[in-house]
């Protein structure tokens, strides 16, 4: 039991039922990924269909920036959500800020896909609101789930990302084909509201803030060795895997697999394996702990990435083998990220859970952007085989480095 947990129990606080927490935050995680799927996959396809240039589409994608830099306003959000005295305000923050996200999606429906300026503003509002909701949601999850149940919370987070992306990137496009942009986007706004209802029906964590608790801040987070080592873990863990992720679809296409097959592979196979990996991760983390599962899954993922490198180097043309590698990658990736986020939850202080965990997620997003930029800059020159080999090498090196990093202290 951590010091934070012990102090909370001494004060007589009681955690809400784990199932209600997992269902509630799971709905929010799905909703956030619906927005992400609409913005980053569904919308570019619609824009291209309506004659937008690649430059216009790339401009729209700057709306990812709030997710990369949400740590800048996380302390202010957490100071309001979790005051030193009085009740937690997770539902208030998520209800109010989430309403702005829904309203922005409704605005997108009314603006239409051709007015890029107003559409970008509306999307930026939706992205900013969604990122802010995520701060409060993560803080609530860390506070409300005991250590033994955090694997299920992270399974909801990772599995929700896969499910939400399937809705926002898949169902959304199907609806557009049948009912048009406006109606399809309004349906998505209704889905967001429905997904948030389970959380709004649950109570906030029963843990009252300590009156002598330090003021939530980035400085306080970075003073803690658990946070600093956690940031190193995220940076190392993410770089190789996100590098390989951005390569995967272009590599599959260049290997001669048709777009319809790629769509089925991503829409059904990868989503199913991602959900299976997330659920398996929840079970394994509960049984064996986050750190061992995280290390083993990273080693397995690195082996899979090395398989892609060998496949590319040998010039193999076996779609079944390639599909099997892609599915194995999706499953191990999801399992590993459940374990990673569970480990990071253990490193977040209950005094400022949302700030600490947001720092970890922002590091994930920033390193991902760096990795994607590196691939864009050097990928063509190096080729798929060397890019995958480098990603695998980073993964294996990280497995070795993880054993030397300090673990959070427990008492």
C-alpha positions, 0 to 999 in steps of 0.5 A: 500500500502506498503512503498516499493510499494509507493516508486516505484510508486513515481519513476514513474515505471509501472507494466507489465500486470498481465496476462502476468506475471502470464502466464510467471511465471506460465510456469516457475513454471510448468517447475521447477516441470517437472524437480522435477517430473522427478528426484523424481518420474519418475527416481526412477521408471526407476532406479528400473526397471533397477536393481538399489538398493534402496541405489542407488536410495536414493543417486540420491535423494540428488539432492534435496539439492540445493532446501533446501539451495538455500538461500545461493546464493540467495543474489548474484543472486539478486544483479546481477538480480536487480542492484542498477542502470539500468534495471532488468535482470530477463530474462537474468538470467532465460534465461542463467541459464535455458539453463544450466538446459535444457542442463543438461536434454539433458545430462541425455538423452545421459548418460542413466539411468544406469551410476549412477555417471555421471547421478547424476552429470547431475541431480545435475546441473539441480537441481541447475540451476532450484533452481537458476531460481526459485530465479529469478522467485520469485523475478520477481513475487513479484516485478511485481504483485500488492498485489491484484493480488498476489493470482493469481501468487501463484495459478500459482505457486501451480497449476504449481507444480501439473501440472509439477509433472503430466508431469514429473512423469506421461507423462515421464514414459508413453513416456519411455514405448513407445519410450525409455529413450533417446527420452522421456528425450529429449521430456522433455527438449523440454517441458522445452523450450516451457514452458519458452517461454512465460516468455522470451517474456514478459518484466522485471518489470518497477520498477527501483532499488533505488540507495540508496537501501541497499545491498541485503543480508541474514543479511538484510532479517533477520533484518526485523521482517516481515521476521522473523515472516514469517519464523516462519509461514512457519515452523509451517504451513508446519511441520504438513501438510508435515508430513501427506503428506509423510504418505498418499500413504503408508497408502492408500496402507496398507489400501488395495487399489491396485496400479492401483487405487492409480495411478489413484487417484494420477495422476488424482484425486489429480492433478485435486483437486490440480489445483482446489484448486490453482485456488480457492485459487487465487480467495479467496485470491483476495477477502478476503486476504491471512491471513484469507484464509490461516488460514481457509484452515489450519483448514480445512486441519487439520480436514481432517488429523484428519479424516485420524487418526480416519479412521486408529484408527478404522481400517475402510476399505472403499476405497471410504471414503479414496479416498474422504479424499485424494481428500479433502486433496489435495484441501485444501492443494493447497488452503492453500499454495496459501494463504501462499505464497501470505502472504509471498510475502507481507512480502518480501521487494521489495529491495530484493524480491528474497532473502526474498522469497527464505528464506521462500521457503528454510525454507519450504524445510528444515522443510519438510526434518525434518518432513520426517525424523521424520516420517521415524524414529518414524512412524513405532513405532507410527503407522498411527493413532498416526502420523496423530493425531500428524500432526492434533494437530500441524495444530490446534495449528498453527491456534491458533498461527497464530492469535498471530503473527505480520502482515506486516505493511502497509502504 
